[in-house]
Amino acid sequence: MQKHSDFAEFTEITPSAPIDKARHGWRAKCLQRLIRIDLPVPRTVALPCDTVRAIAAGQMPDTARLIGLFGPEPLMSVRPSPEDPEWGGPGTVLNVGMNAARHAALTETHGAEAADALYLAFVQAYAIHVARLDPDMFAEAPGPGALRAALRAYEDETDTPFPEDPARQLSEVLRSMARAWEGTTARLLREAKGAPAEAALGLVVQDMVLAIAPGLSGSGAIQFVDSVTGAAMVSGRVHLQSLKGAGEKPGETLFLTKDPRGDSLEDRAPEVVEALIRHGAACRARLREEMRIEFALESGELWIIDATRTPRSSRAGVKIAVVLAEDGIISREDALLRVEPRALSELLHHQVDPRAPRDRVARGIAASPGAATGRIVFTSAAAQAAAARGEASILVRRETTPEDIRGMHAAHAVLTERGGMTSHAAVIARGLGLPCIVGASDIRIDLRERRLNAPNGRSFREGDVITVDGSNGEILAGAAEMLAPALDGGFRTLLDWADEVRDIGVRANADTPDDARTARDFAAEGIGLCRTEHMFFEEDRLTVMREMIFADTGPDRRVALERLLPMQRADFIALFDIMAGQPVCIRLFDPPLHEFLPHDREEMRELAEALDRPLSEVTRRVEALSEFNPMLGMRGVRLGITVPEIYDMQARAIFEATVEASRRGAPVVPEIMIPLVSAKREVELVKTRVDAVAAAVRNETGADFTYRLGVMVETPRAALRAGEIAQHAAFLSFGTNDLTQMTYGLSRDDAGRFMGTYVNQGVYSEDPFHILDIDGVGELLNIGAARGRAARDDLTLSVCGEHGGNPESIEFCRALGFDYVSCSPFRVPVARLAAAHFALRDRKQV
C-alpha cells in the first residue's frame, strides 16, 4: 500500500477535480458528473480508497482541515463510495457536527422541536453505528425528553459525555465506516455480490441540507421509468418536514406529480417538479442512463443529494437499454452489453410479480425459469385429466421418468423432491419451457395419502393450489400475482442487434413440432438435437413400441416397426416443414428399452392383455431387460447394432420425409446423429446400413437427396479417439450432459443430493452439470475438437448438451472454434445475446 504522504487525503469535488471511479468510488464520480451538468449539489469532499485504508489502520487524515472546507459551523453527512454500487457498504451517517452549541443556534432559527429532532437523529446513529451500543436503548421516537434521554443513555453506557467536537465526531464516523468495510461479515457479503477480495471503499462527506426548515422543506426521490416494466413515467414521493406555522403540515407525504390518490408536490410547487424533470433529462442525456434522483428541499430551495442507477427488473433493463440506443444516447453495442444474457430468461415466461406478497412453503433448485400456478397432481394421468378439464396443474413427483413426458406436456409446472440441474425433469422442462423446481429436499411426498408435506408442519393435498417459481426455486402457497412474458419489440430488437455481431451459430434442441415452432420463433438457426425417443411415448405409439420389444425375431420386429414408420415419417415431415430449409439434426434412438416397459404389476397385467400374452411372460421379459446401470448399458449405438431394425426404420422415415418435404419446399439435407459412440467400428456398421436405406429410398422414389452422418460425442473414449471417428463423420456434436456424467462418474439424476455440500466445501467450484467443467470435461472437448479437425478439416463441431445455453460454456466453445451450440428452445435467446457479448468484448480488446 502507498505511504500516507504519497496521496491527497481528500479532494473537494468540483467539475475539474481529479476524481476517478477506481480511486474514489462510484458515488464520488457520479456526484462529480452531476456537478458538471450544473445540478445543485451541496459541497462534497471525496476521500479516496487509500485514505480509507489508512483510516482503518489507525492513520487519520487532517479532519480539522477537512471540516474547514464546510464553513464555521457545518453539519455533514458521510456516505460510502465503493467502486460498484452493488457491493453495498456501511450505512450513511447524517448531521455530523451536531452539538450543544449548534443545537442552541438551531433552536433559535428553527424552533426546539426541529433542533431536537436533528440532534436526536445524530445521537442515535452515532451511538448505534459508531459507538456500537445496543440499538434498543436508542430507539425512542422524537418527542419531549427524547433527546435528553438519549444523551444520558450514551453517557451511562460509555462513561463519557457525548462528543461535542465536530472534528472528533467526524474522525470517529470515518474510522467506524472504514473498519466496518474491512470486517469479515461485510467482506463475505460483498464477495457474494461479485466484489473482488481486495475491493476498496471510498467515502464522501457532504454538506447537510436541513430538510427541516421554514417554508417548503423535506426530502424525497424521483425516477423516470417504471422499475418493473421500463415504461417511461415520473414517480416518487416527498416527505415534508416544514416547520409548524410555515403553511405546510409537518410529516406529510406527497406524491410528486398529480395523482388521484392524494395531494402532490406538483399542486403546491410545480416549479420544483419541473426542475426535477429537467434534471432527470439532463442525467439521462449526459450520464447515458436512467437515474433515480434523491433530493432535498430547504425553504423551497431544491438540492440534489445523490443519484443512482434506477433499480430495474430484467424486462425493464431490456426496454431501457433499447430505448436509450434508439434515442441515440448509447450505441447498440452498449445496449447489448448492458443486458445480462441470463436476464432474458425472465422475459420468456410468466413471472411472479416482485411487488406482490409471497407465502413461501419450501425451496429447491431453480431448474427451469418462469412461474405457474395450478392444482397439485401426483401422476401424469392426473395431469392429463386436469388438462382435459381445462384446469392448470402442477405435476409433483419424487423424480420424473421418460414415462412422465405426457404428464409434463399436460402440466403447467413440475416439482420434484429429487434431482439436479440435468435430471430428467430439469432437462425436459427447459425444453418445454415449463417452470420447474427439482431437488426440493425439504418436502416429502406421500403418494398413499396424496399429500405434499412441507417444513413447519404445513401440508397440501392433491387439488390444493400452489405456485412454482422456477426462476428462484421457491414453492409458494396459493395463487401468486403474475407478470406476463415480455416478448415485445424491445426484446426482439435487442436480439436482432445481437445477431448482427455474434460469430457462433445457435441452434435449438427440439423433439416435437411445438418445440420446433418455439425454436423458429426465437430465431434458432436450425435444430441441433432432435431426440426421437420422445416421439414413442405417445399412447398410440407406446403399445406398438412394446410389441416390437416383445418380438422374438428380426422379421417380427420389422412388422411392428412398419406400423411406427408412417408416424415417424410424419413427425420428421412436420419438423422439416417448420424449419423451412434450416438444418435439422436427428439423433437416432438412444434410451434403453426397459424405459418403455411398465414397472408395477397392474400395468404389466394391462400390457399382457394388450399383447395377448401370459402375465408371467411379460414379467419375465421386463425382468430380463432390466439392467444394473442402464445409462451405461444397452442403449444408443449399442442398441442400434444389436437390434438394427430400429435404426433401419428411423433412417427410412428420415429419408422418405426428406423426399416429401423437399418436393413441397426448399431442399432438405437431414443430419443423422449416432448416439453414445465409443469406437469407430460402431460408426462404420451404422453408416453401412444407413447408406443402404438411403439407396433403397432413392430407388423407390426416383428422388435424389443427400444427408450428413455424424456422431454424438458422449463418452470420454469418443473424445480421445475423435480423429479416427471423424474419418466416417461429417460432424461431431458433444453431448455434454452424458459426457460430464461419464467423466466424473456421477449420476446426473442423483448428484443433486450432495452437490451443494461439494460446492460449499470447495470440492467443485460449480455444479459441473450446471456450468461446464472447463478443466476436466472441457479438456476432452479441446482434445476431441483438435483431433477431429486434424483428421478432417471440413468437420463441423458443436455442443448439444444443456451446457449449450450457458454463457460460460458458449465462451469456451467459441474459443475452441466450434461452429454452433444447441440448447433448449427457451435458452436460445440467452445464447444469442451471450455470443454477441463475447464477440463485442473481443473487438474491444483488439
N, C-alpha and C positions, 0 to 999 in steps of 0.2 A: 504494500500500500504506500502511496505517496506520503512524504512528510507533511505535517500540518502546514508548514510555511510555504509549501510549493503551490498552493492553490488559493483562489479567492474564497474566503469563508462564507460569504453570501453576496448576492447581487440583486440590486433593485431591478425589477422587471420593467423595462422600457422598450419602445419599438426597436432600438438598435442594440440592446444589451446582448451579450454573448450567451444566450440561453439555448441549451441543447437538450433534446429529449433523453438521450442516453445518459447525460451527466446530471440533469436536473429533474428528470421525470416528466410524465405526460401532462400533469396538471400545470406545471410551471410553463411548459411550452404552449399549452392551449391558452393560458391566460395572456401570454405574450401576443399570440395571434389575435386574441380579442382586442387587446390594446392597439395593435397595428391597424385594425379596421375601425378604430375610433369608437369602440364601445366604452361606456362609462364604467370602467373597472376601478375599484378602490386601489390605493397604493399597495403594492405587493412586493415582497422580497423573497427570493429563492435561495434556499440552502442546498448546495449540490450534494450528491451522494457521498463524496469523500468527506465532507464536513460532518454529515450524519454518522458515518462510520467512526470518525474521530470522537464525536459526542458519545456514542455508545461505549467507546473505550475509555471515557472519562476526560477527554480533552475538549473543553468548551470553547466556543467562539466568543468574540467580544460582544456579549449581549447588550451591554450598555450602549455601544456604538450602533448596534442593530436597532434598538428601541429608539435611538435618537433620530432615525430616519422617519419615524412616525409622529414627531412633534413632542411637545412638552408633557401632555397628559394622555397618552394613547390608550386605546383599547384595541386588542388584536385578536385575530383567530389564527390557529395553526392547523394546517391540513396536510395529509400525506400526499406524496407525489412520486409513486413508483413509475418505472418505465412503461408498464402496461396497466391500464385501469382495472383489468380483470384480476390482477393479483391482490387487490384489496389493500389493507394497511390499517394502522391504528386509527381510532376514531378522532374526528375533529374536536378541538377544544376551543370554545368561544370565550370572549370577554377577558382574555388575558390582560392584566394590568389593572383590573378592578381591585380597589382597596377602600379603606375608610374615607380617605380624602376625596377620591373620585366619587364614591357613593354620596358623600355630602353635597358635592357640586351638582350631581345629577338630581338629587332631591330638590335642590333649588330650581333647576331648569325643567325637570320632567315630573316632579312630584315623588312622594315617598313610595307609592305603590310600584311605579316603574323602576325606580332605583333599586328597591328591594328585590324585585324580580330578576333584574340583570345581575346583581351581586349574588343572589342565591343560586342562580343557574351556574355561575362560575365556581362557587364554593362546592357545589355538588359534583361538577365534572372534575374538579381538581382532586377532591377527596377520593373519588372512585378510581379515576384513571391515572392519577399521578401518585398520590399517597397510598393507593391500593387499599383503602378502607372498605369496610362492609357496606355494600350498596344499600342494604335495608335501613341503615342508620341515616341515610341521606335521601330518602325517597319522599320526604314531606313536600306537598304541593305548596305553591306560593300562598301566603296569607299572613295575617298578623302573627308576629312572633316566629315565623318560619326561618327567617334569616338569622335571628339571634340564636335559635336552637341549633342550626347547622354549624355556626361558628363555635358554639360551646361544645358540640359533639366532636368537632375536629380537634379542638384543644384537649379535650378529655382523652381522646384516643392517641394523640401524638405527644402529649405533654409539652406542646409548644403552641403559641398562638398562630392563627392563620397568617401566612406570609403577606407582608404589606409591600415589599419592594418589587416593582414590576420586573426589574432585571432578574431577580431571583425566581419569580414566578415563571418567566419565560424560559430561564435555564432549566428549571425542573420539568416543565412541559416538554421541551425539546429532548432532554435526557430520557424521559419516560417513553416518548414515542420512538426514539431511536432504539432503545433496549427492547421495547415490545416487538419491533420488527425483527430483531435478532433472536427472539425466543424460539424454542423448539416447536411449540404448537403453531405459531404463526408461519414458521418456515415450512412445516409439513402441509399446512392449508394452502399456501400459495404454490408449492410444488405440485399439489394435486390439481391446481388450475393451469399447470403448464409452465410455471416460472422456473428458471434455472436455479440451481442450488446457490449460486453466487449473486442472485438478484439483489440489487441495492435499492435504497429508499432515499428520495429527496424530500424536502419539506418546503412548504410555502407559508410565510407569515403575511397576513393581510390586515389592513386597517378595517376595523369593525364598522359596519353601517348599523346605527342604532335604529332598528325597526320598531322600537317602542319610542314614539316621539309625538309631538303635537302635529295636527293635520293628518293627512292620509299616510299612514305608516303600516308596514307589515312586510311579510316575505312570502315567496311562492316560487312556482316553477311553471314553465310553459314549454310545450312541444308542438311540432307542426305536422306530424304524421301519426297515424294510429299504430300503436306498438304491436298489435296483433295482425292487422291486415296490411299495413303500409300505406293506406289511403291518406291523401292529404287532408288535414284537418287541424284546427287550432284547439288545443285543450290544455287544461291546467286550472289551478286554483291559487288564491292568495289568502293568507291568514292575516287578518288585520289586527294590529296591536296599537292602534291610535289611543292616545290618552283620553280619559274621560273628559267630556266637555269640549272635545275637539270636533264634534259633529259626526263622529263615527262610533260604532259600537265595538268596544274592545273585545277581542276574542272571536269576532265574527269571521266566518269563512265565506268567500265569494267565488263564484265561477269567474273565469277570465272574460269570456265572451257571453253575449246574450244567451240565456238558457231558460226554458220554461220551468225548470225545477227550482229556480231561485234567483236572487239578486246577483248581479255581475259587476266586475270592475269596469267593464265597457260602459255600463249605465252611468257610473259615477265619475270615471276619469277616462273617457275614450282616448285622450291623447297619450296616456300611458300604454294602453293596449296597442295603439298604432305604432308607438315607438318599439315595443317588444316585437311586433310583427316585422318591422323594418330590420331590427337587429337579427331576428331569425333568418330573414332572407340574406342578410349580409354574411352570416355564418355559413349558410348553405353554399353561397357562391364562392366565398373566399377560403373557407375551410374544406370545401368539397365534401360535405357530409351533412346529414340531418342531425341537428343538435337539440338537446334539451337544455334550456337555459334556466339557471337559478338566479333569482333577482331579489332585491330588497328595495323598499320604499321608505324614505325618511322625510317626513313632512312634505310629501308629494314629489320629492326628487327620486328619480329612478337610478339604481345602481345594478350593474351586472356582477354578481359574486362569483359565478363559475359557469361552465358549460361542459356538458358531457355528451358523448355519442348517445343518441336516443336508443333506449332499450328496445329490442325488437324480436319477434318470433322469426322462425325460418321463412315463413311466407312473406312477412313484412320485409325481411332482409333482401329477398329476391326483387320484390317490387321497387324498393328504394334504390337498389343498385341499377336496375334497368332504367328507371325514370331519370336518375341522375345522368346516366350515359346518354339517354335520348335528349335530354335538355342541354347536352354539351358541357356539363360541369366536370364529368370524368370521362375517360376513354372507355371503349368497350372492353379493352383488356383489363383495365382496373375494375370494371363492373364484374367481370368473370372472377377475378382473384378475390373480390370481397365476399363471395358466396362460398361457404364451406361445402364441398361436394356432398358430404353425408347429410347436410341440412335439407337437401332436396327430397329425401325420403319422406319427410313430414308433409310435403305438399301433395304427395301422390295418393294419400289415404285420408279418411276421416281421422280427426284428432280430438282428444278430449280438450275442451276449451280451457286454457290455462287460468281464466278468470273465474271458473266455476269451482264450487266446493268438491272435495274428493273424500269419499269414505273408503279408505284403503283396507282391504281384507288381508292381503298377503303379497309377497313379491316373488318373482322368478327371473329367469334370463330373458331379456327382450330379444326374441329371436326373429321376429318379422314385424316391421313398423306398421303403425296405424292403430285405430281403436274401433271396437264394435261392441254393441250391447245386444244381449239376447238371453233366451232361457237356457238353463243348463240342461244338456243331454249327455248321457254316458255311453252311447253306442252310435255307430254310423247309421244303423237302421232308424234310430230315433231322430237323428239329424235329417235324414231323408224324409221322414214322415212330417217333421216340422216344416221343411221346405214345401212339401206338398200342400200344407195348410196355409202357406204364406206367412209362417212365423219365423222370426230370426232366432237362431240357436247358437250356443257356444258348445262346441264338442270338447268334453273334458275326459281325458284318458290318462292312465298311468304312463303309457307311451303309445304312439301310433305305430301301425304296421302297414305294409302295402295294401292290405285288405281294407284299410280305412279311407282309401283315396276317394270313394264315392261319398262317404260322410263328410270328408273335408271339403269336397266340392259343394256340398249342400249347406254346410255351416257358415256362419259369419265370422267366426274366430275359433282358434284352437288353444287349449290349455292342457299341458301335460305335467305330471308330477316329476317325471324323469326326463333325461336327455340334455343335450348341449346344443351349441350353435350349428352343428352339422348333423344332428339327429334327423331321423326320417321326418318328424313333424316340422322341424325348422326349415329343412330344405324344400319340402313340398309347399309349405305355407308361403314361403318367399316367392316361389314360382307362381302360386295362385294369387298373390297379393293379399293374402289373408293375415290379419293381425294374429300374432302367435306368441305365447309365453311358454317356455319349456323350463325344466329343472326347478319347478316351484316346490322345493323340498319341504316347505313349511306346511303344505296342505296334505291331507290324507283322503284318499278316495275309497269310499265304502260302497262297492258295487252291489252288495247284497241289499243294503238299505237304501241304495240310490241316493247317497248323501256325500257332499263335499265338506269335510271338516277342516276348518281354518284355525289359526292361532287364536289365543284368548277365548277359547270356548265357542267361537262363532261357528254356525253350521248352516249349510244350504242344501236344500233338496232339489231333486230333478224338477225342472219347471220354474225354479226361482230365477229372478233376473239378476245378472251381473254384467259388468263391463270389463273387457280385456283391453288394456293399454299396452300394445306390443311395442310402442316406442320407448317406454321406460320400464317395462316389466311389472307394472302394478295391476293387481286384480282389485276391482272396485265393486262395492255392493250397489245394487240398483242400476238405474239408467243415468249415466253421466251426460252432461251437456256437451254437444259435439260441434266441431267446426268442419265444414265440408272440404273436400280436396280443392287445391288451388291450381288447377291445370289451366291457368289463364294465359292471356297474351304475353305477360311478362315472363312467365315460366318458359314458354316456347321460344320467345325471343332470345332469352339468355342461352338456351341450348343451341339455337341456330348459330349464335356467335361462337359458342364452344366448338361446333363442328367446323368452323372456318379455320381454326388454329390447331386442333389436335392432329396428331400424326400416328395414331394407332387405331385400328378398327375396333368397333364394339358390336358384337352380336348378342343374341339372346338365347337362353336355354328355353325351349318351348316344346311341350309334349302334345298339345291339343290345338285345334283351330282357334279357340278362345285365347290361348297363350300367344299364338302367332299374331292374332289381331292386336293384342296388347303390345307385342313387340313392334309391330308396324307403327302403332300409334305413338310409341316412344322413339321412333326413328332408328331402330336397330338395323344394322347393315346385313341382316340375314339371321339364320338360325345356326348357332354353333354347336348345339346339342339337342337332339330330339330323342328322348328316352322312350323307345317303342313299347316297353313292357307295360307302361301305364295304360296303353290302349286296350290291354287284355283284361282289365279288371271290371269293365262294364258287364252288367249282369248277363246279357245275351252271349257275350264272348267268353265269360269265365267258364261256363258249362262246357263249351266246345274245347277250351284250353284244357280242362280237366279230362275230357275224353281223350285228347291227344296224349296226355301224361300217362293215362292208364292203358294206352295201346301197347301191345306186346311186340309188334314188328314195325319195320320201316314203312311198308305199304299201308298198314293200318294208321300209322301216324300221319302219313301223307293224306289219307282220306279225311281225317279230322282237320288237318291244316288247310285243305282245299276249301273248307267252309269258312275259315278265317281269312282266306286270301282276298275275297272281294271287300271285306270290312277294312283290312289293312290298306288295300289299294285306294279305297275311298278316303281314308284318313290322309294318305300321302297326297292325293289329288287336291284335297282341301288345303293342305299346307302349301303346296306349290302355287295354287291359285292365289292364296292370300299374300304370299311373299313376292309374287309378281316378278319373277326373274332374279330375285336375290338368292344367294346361296342357301341351301338347306342341308345341314349335316345330320344324317340319321344314324344313330347308334344301334347296332344290331342287338338282339335280345341279350340281356345281361343277368337278371337275378336267378338264384337257384329255384328249381321247380317247386320245392316244398312251399314257397310263399303263396302258391296258387291253390293249395290244398287246405281243407278245413282242419281245425285244431281240436274242437270239442266233439263229444260223442253225438250230440244232436245234429250237428252239421254233417258229420260223417254218415249218419243214417239218411239224411236228406240226399246226400250225394249218391249213396248206394241205390236209393230209389230212382234217381235221375239216370244213373248209368245201367240200371237193371243188373246189379251185381250184388253178391252177398256182402253183408256188413263186414264180415271177417276179412274178406279180400281187400276191401277199401282200407280197413285198419292196417293190414299188413303192408300195403303199398305206401301209405302215409309214413309208417314207421321206417320202411326201407329207404325212403327218400330223405329222411331227416339226417342232419349232419351235425357233428360236434361243433364245427366252426364254419357255418355256411358261407360267411363272407370270404373265406379262403378256400372254399370247396369247389363243387362242380357248378360253376357259373361263368358267364361271359363266353370267351372263345372256347373254353374247355367244354362247355355245353354244346356250343356250335359244332365242334369237331365230333363230339360223342353222339349227338343227336342232330346230324346235319340237315335233316328235313326242315327244321325251324328256320335256319338261315336261308335255305333254298326258297322257302315260301316268302320270306321277307324280301329277299332280293328280287323275286319275280314281282311282288307287289310294288316295289320301288320303281322298277323299270317300266312296268305297264302304266303306272301313274305318270311317269316321265313322258311317255309317248302321248298319253291323253292330254296332259297339261300343256305340252309343247304344241299340240295341234290347236289349242284354244288361245294361246298367248305366246309370251316370249319363250324361247328355247330354254329348257331346264337342264342343268348339269348337276345331278344329285351327288352328294358326298356321302359315302358309306363308311362308317367307322366301326372298327373291330374292338370290342372292349376286353380289358384285363389281359392283354398280351404280355408274355414274358420271353418269348423266343421267336426268332424269325420264321421257323418252320411252321408255326401256327398261322402266320400271315400267308405263307405260301399255300397252305392247304385251303384256307378260306378263299383266297384270291382265285384259286383254280376253279372252285365251284361257282363263285360269283361270276367269273368270266363266262363260264359255261351257260349260266342262266341268262346273262346278257345276250349271248349269241343266239340262244333259243328265242328270246323275245324279239330280237331283230328279225329273225327268220319268219316268225309267226305274224308279225305286224307289218313287215316291209318298211319299217321306220328305222332311221339311223339315229343314234344318240351316243353321247359319251358320259362317263362318270368318273369320279375320283374316289379312290380307295385309300383310307388312312387308318391310323392306329390311335387308340386312346391310351396314353401312357399313364398307367396307374400303379405299376409295380416298380420297385427300385431296379430290378434287373432290366426292365424295358428301357429305363432311362440310361442305364450303363451300356446297354447294347444297342442304343439308338442308331448307331452308324450302320450296322448290318440290317436292322429292321427298316431303316429309311430306304434301302435299295428296292423295297417292294411296296413303299407307301408314298403317296403324294403329299401327305400331311401328317404331322404328329400333334395331337391335342392332349395336353397334360391335364388329367383328371385329378386335381389336387386334393379332393376330398379323400379318395381311397389312397392316393399316394402318401398323404400325411399319415393316414391310419396305419399303413404298412411300414412306413419309415420309422414311426415312433413305436409300433407295436401296441397301439392304443385303439380301443373301440370308440368310435366317434359317438355312439349312442350312450355309452356308459361313462365316458371321461368326465362328463359334467359333474359327477358325484364328488370328485376330488380336485377338479381343475382349479377351482377358486383357491383352495389351500396351496396348490402348487405355485400359482401365480403370486399369491400373497407372500409366500416364503422364498420367492426368487428362483425356484427351480426352473420355471419358464418365465420369460419376461411378459409373454402374452399367451392367450389360448391359441395354440397352433391351428385349431380348426376355425378360428375366427380371423386371425391375422397370419398370413403366410410366413412360415418359418424360413427366413432368408438363409440362415446359416446351414441348416440341415436339408430340408426339402428344397430350398432354393438352390443349393449346390447341385442337387440331382437335376433340376431344371437347366441349370447352366451347363452341366456335363452333357445332358441329352440334347440340348439345342446345338451345342458346338459340334458334337459327334454326328448328329443328324445332318447338319448343314455341310459338314466336311465331306460327307458321302454323297450329298445331293444338293447342289446349290439353289435349285428351284423349290426346295422343301418349304411348305407353309407350316409355321409354328403358331400355336395358340394355347390358351388356358381355358378350360371349360368347367372347372370346378367352381364352387361358390366363392372362392377367393377372387374370381374374375371380376367381381363387382366391388372389391375392396381397394381403396385408393393406394395404399402402400404396396399392394400386390401389383397393381397396374404400373406403378412407377418402376418396380423391379423388372416386370416383363418387358416394358418399353425399353429399359436399359439393355436388356439381352437381345433386342431386335425382333421380338415377337411381332407377328403380323396383326393379331387381334386378340381380344379377350372376349369371353362369352359368359354371361351371368343371367340370373333370373330377370324376367322382363321388367319387373318393378325396380330393379337395380341399374337398368340401362341408363337412365338419366344421370345417376351418380357417377357411373363410369365415364360417360361422355364429358361431364364437367371436370372430373379428376384428370382425365387425359389432357384436356385443354390446359389445366393448371400447370402440369409438368412441362408441356411444350412452351408455355409462356415463361416459366422460370428458367428454362434452358436458354431462351432467347436473351433474357436479361443478363445471364452470366457470360454470354459471348462478348 
